[in-house]
Amino acid sequence: MAARPVSAEIYTTSHRILGRLNPGASGLFSFLNIPTRSFLEVEGAILSRMHQPNRMVARFPTIWLVKQEVVAVLVSSRVELGPSVLQQRGYVSRATHRLEVVLGGYELRGSVETAGKFNFSSLMFEGDSLFIPLYEAELTAILFANIKAQSPALLFNRRMVDAIGLLPRKDLYPESPEGD
């Protein structure tokens, strides 16, 4: 059975690209983290500049992007990422942590899943995955405040990360309005 293409919103430091990726049966997470492939082929691509987000620069039947220059890839469903399994020995519970990530001219807010307590070092430096999943994510361009995007799931380039901060618990569990 052939896997269907995934519609994606791709951000680089200078452009936004809308198009379709063909990740195959393994899903987008595995596809983007293949170490032997250093580019992405985007079909039906629409290119726009960050400083002119409402103006289409060009439309291409196919455009190729260098993976290391991709900041984030947003998708419309968490399922489209495919499995992003943590490989650990024995029983390990998955914990969800709300983060703010600063990278490549953007700020991201969302949740990551880790094995137990949050460990910055293991998230950023262990393993060979270039892209890390972020769920219930919000993306904001730092220099262009009108560029905002929300997505149930995205993959961000961990080699472009400047800083990561855990969000306070009050952001995770907002207080209920008075009178409830």
C-alpha positions as CSV (number, residue, x, y, z in Angstrom):
1,M,0.0,0.0,0.0
2,A,1.5,3.4,-1.0
3,A,1.5,6.1,1.6
4,R,-0.2,9.3,0.7
5,P,1.6,12.7,0.5
6,V,1.6,14.9,3.5
7,S,0.7,18.6,3.2
8,A,3.3,20.6,5.1
9,E,4.1,24.2,6.0
10,I,7.9,24.6,6.0
11,Y,9.8,27.5,7.5
12,T,13.4,28.4,6.7
13,T,15.1,31.5,8.1
14,S,14.0,33.6,5.1
15,H,11.0,31.8,3.5
16,R,7.7,30.0,4.0
17,I,7.0,27.0,1.7
18,L,3.6,25.3,1.4
19,G,3.6,22.0,-0.4
20,R,3.5,18.2,-0.2
21,L,6.1,15.8,1.1
22,N,6.2,12.0,0.3
23,P,7.5,10.4,3.5
24,G,6.6,6.9,2.6
25,A,5.1,4.4,5.0
26,S,7.5,5.2,7.9
27,G,6.0,8.7,8.5
28,L,7.5,12.2,8.4
29,F,9.6,11.9,11.6
30,S,11.6,9.0,10.2
31,F,11.7,10.5,6.7
32,L,13.2,13.8,7.9
33,N,15.7,12.0,10.2
34,I,17.2,9.7,7.5
35,P,20.9,10.5,8.0
36,T,21.9,9.6,4.4
37,R,19.6,12.1,2.8
38,S,20.4,15.8,3.1
39,F,17.6,17.4,1.2
40,L,13.8,17.5,1.0
41,E,11.8,17.3,-2.2
42,V,8.6,19.4,-1.9
43,E,5.9,19.0,-4.6
44,G,3.4,21.6,-5.5
45,A,5.4,24.2,-3.7
46,I,4.3,27.8,-3.1
47,L,7.1,30.1,-1.9
48,S,6.7,33.4,0.0
49,R,9.2,35.6,1.7
50,M,9.1,36.2,5.5
51,H,8.9,40.0,5.1
52,Q,6.0,39.7,2.6
53,P,4.0,36.8,3.9
54,N,0.9,37.6,1.8
55,R,2.8,37.8,-1.5
56,M,3.5,34.6,-3.4
57,V,7.1,34.8,-4.8
58,A,6.8,31.7,-7.0
59,R,5.0,28.4,-7.6
60,F,7.1,25.3,-8.4
61,P,6.0,21.8,-9.4
62,T,9.0,20.6,-7.4
63,I,11.5,22.5,-5.1
64,W,14.4,21.0,-3.2
65,L,15.4,22.2,0.3
66,V,18.6,21.6,2.2
67,K,17.4,19.8,5.4
68,Q,19.9,21.6,7.6
69,E,18.4,25.0,6.6
70,V,14.8,24.0,7.5
71,V,13.8,25.5,10.8
72,A,10.4,23.8,11.2
73,V,7.9,21.6,9.4
74,L,4.2,22.0,10.4
75,V,1.6,19.4,9.7
76,S,-2.2,19.3,10.2
77,S,-2.3,16.2,12.3
78,R,-0.1,14.4,14.9
79,V,-0.6,11.2,13.0
80,E,1.2,12.5,9.9
81,L,4.5,12.6,11.9
82,G,4.3,8.8,12.2
83,P,6.0,7.0,15.1
84,S,8.6,8.9,17.1
85,V,9.4,6.2,19.5
86,L,11.8,6.7,22.5
87,Q,14.0,3.7,22.7
88,Q,14.6,2.8,26.4
89,R,15.3,-0.4,28.2
90,G,12.6,-1.6,30.6
91,Y,9.4,0.2,31.5
92,V,9.6,3.9,31.1
93,S,6.7,6.3,31.5
94,R,6.3,9.1,29.0
95,A,6.2,12.6,30.4
96,T,4.9,15.7,28.7
97,H,6.8,19.0,29.2
98,R,5.7,22.4,27.9
99,L,8.6,24.3,26.4
100,E,9.5,27.6,24.7
101,V,12.1,27.0,22.0
102,V,14.1,29.9,20.5
103,L,15.7,29.0,17.1
104,G,16.5,30.4,13.7
105,G,14.6,33.7,14.1
106,Y,11.5,32.0,15.6
107,E,10.0,31.2,18.9
108,L,8.1,27.9,19.3
109,R,5.8,27.0,22.2
110,G,4.5,23.5,22.6
111,S,4.9,20.1,24.3
112,V,7.6,17.5,24.0
113,E,7.4,13.9,25.3
114,T,10.4,12.4,27.1
115,A,11.1,9.4,29.1
116,G,10.6,10.7,32.6
117,K,12.1,14.0,33.8
118,F,13.0,16.6,31.3
119,N,16.7,16.5,30.4
120,F,18.0,19.2,28.1
121,S,21.2,17.4,27.4
122,S,19.6,14.2,26.2
123,L,17.0,16.1,24.1
124,M,19.6,18.2,22.3
125,F,22.7,16.0,22.1
126,E,21.9,12.3,22.3
127,G,21.0,10.3,19.3
128,D,21.3,11.4,15.7
129,S,17.9,12.8,14.9
130,L,18.0,16.2,13.3
131,F,14.3,17.0,13.9
132,I,12.4,16.8,17.2
133,P,8.6,16.6,17.4
134,L,6.7,19.4,19.2
135,Y,3.0,19.0,19.9
136,E,0.2,21.5,20.2
137,A,2.7,24.0,18.8
138,E,2.7,27.7,18.1
139,L,5.3,29.3,15.9
140,T,6.1,33.1,15.9
141,A,8.6,34.8,13.8
142,I,10.7,37.2,15.9
143,L,11.3,40.0,13.4
144,F,7.9,39.7,11.7
145,A,5.3,39.6,14.5
146,N,2.4,39.1,12.0
147,I,3.8,35.7,11.1
148,K,2.2,33.2,13.5
149,A,1.2,29.6,13.0
150,Q,-0.4,27.0,15.1
151,S,-0.3,23.3,14.5
152,P,-1.2,20.0,16.3
153,A,2.3,18.8,15.5
154,L,5.6,20.1,14.1
155,L,9.2,19.0,13.7
156,F,11.9,21.5,14.6
157,N,15.6,21.5,13.7
158,R,17.6,20.9,16.9
159,R,20.8,22.1,15.3
160,M,19.3,25.6,15.0
161,V,18.2,25.8,18.7
162,D,19.5,28.9,20.6
163,A,17.7,28.2,23.9
164,I,15.0,26.1,25.4
165,G,13.0,27.0,28.6
166,L,10.5,25.0,30.5
167,L,7.2,26.9,30.9
168,P,5.9,27.3,34.4
169,R,3.2,24.9,35.6
170,K,0.7,27.7,35.7
171,D,1.0,27.9,31.8
172,L,0.3,24.2,31.7
173,Y,-2.6,24.3,34.1
174,P,-4.2,27.8,33.8
175,E,-6.3,28.8,36.8
176,S,-10.0,28.6,36.4
177,P,-11.9,31.8,36.3
178,E,-13.5,32.9,39.6
179,G,-17.0,31.7,40.2
180,D,-16.5,28.2,38.7
